[in-house]
Amino acid sequence: MQWLEWAQKLQAIAQIGLTYSQNPYDIERFKSIQLIAAEIAATHSNVEHSYILDLFTREVGYATPKVDVRGVVFRDNQILLVKEREDGCWTLPGGWADVGESPSEAVVKEIREESGYLTRAVKLLAVYDRNRHGHPPHPNYVYKLFFLCELISGSPSPSIETEEVDFFPEDGIPQLSLGRVTPTQIARLFEHYRNPNLPTDFD
């Protein structure tokens, strides 16, 4: 998706320029670049231009990728998934990492909030560039961190974001929320489960 790469790079240039520029003419030029980036993203994603532009203008400071953490929990050769209320599809529990949390703290919190299970992060399985793994377009540039987490206690408990919680075998994975996790990623995580000595994957 060349258009997505263009939009993200233009937005990054505009955001950095608006952060550091003092000259009013340069500021206007960077605002124009940001408008063009939003137009590209809106045109190709069928999302309102105003919505994309609002996302872009709220990003301040030096442009860096956002961080999405995902918890990988196995039990009896099955993987933990939660059903998203937003799209009715299934995913690994997780979400954006919050400021003030380490990545492992963030993923443990997300698992607890979305599934009801208490876990402990034990290994970083993968660090992926979202754009390189078949996810639908997203206006932000995102790194995805997949943590193997050990199940400690708890019971399935849906949340305001999730409506079901369950464990699934590799040959029985339900329809996935592709913006969050892909079938290829799930298959790779099962490989890590079968072979704990595999090194961390990264792009």
HELIX and SHEET records of a PDB file:
HELIX    1   1 GLN A    2  TYR A   20  1                                  19    
HELIX    2   2 PRO A   24  SER A   45  1                                  22    
HELIX    3   3 HIS A   49  THR A   57  1                                   9    
HELIX    4   4 PRO A  103  SER A  115  1                                  13    
HELIX    5   5 ARG A  130  ARG A  132  5                                   3    
HELIX    6   6 GLU A  170  GLY A  172  5                                   3    
HELIX    7   7 PRO A  183  ARG A  194  1                                  12    
SHEET    1   A 5 GLY A  94  TRP A  96  0                                        
SHEET    2   A 5 LYS A  66  VAL A  72 -1                                        
SHEET    3   A 5 VAL A 142  GLY A 154  1                                        
SHEET    4   A 5 TYR A 117  ASP A 129 -1                                        
SHEET    5   A 5 ASP A 201  PHE A 202  1                                        
SHEET    1   B 3 PHE A  74  ARG A  75  0                                        
SHEET    2   B 3 GLN A  78  GLU A  84 -1                                        
SHEET    3   B 3 TRP A  90  THR A  91 -1                                        
SHEET    1   C 3 PHE A  74  ARG A  75  0                                        
SHEET    2   C 3 GLN A  78  GLU A  84 -1                                        
SHEET    3   C 3 THR A 162  PRO A 169 -1                                        
END                                                                             
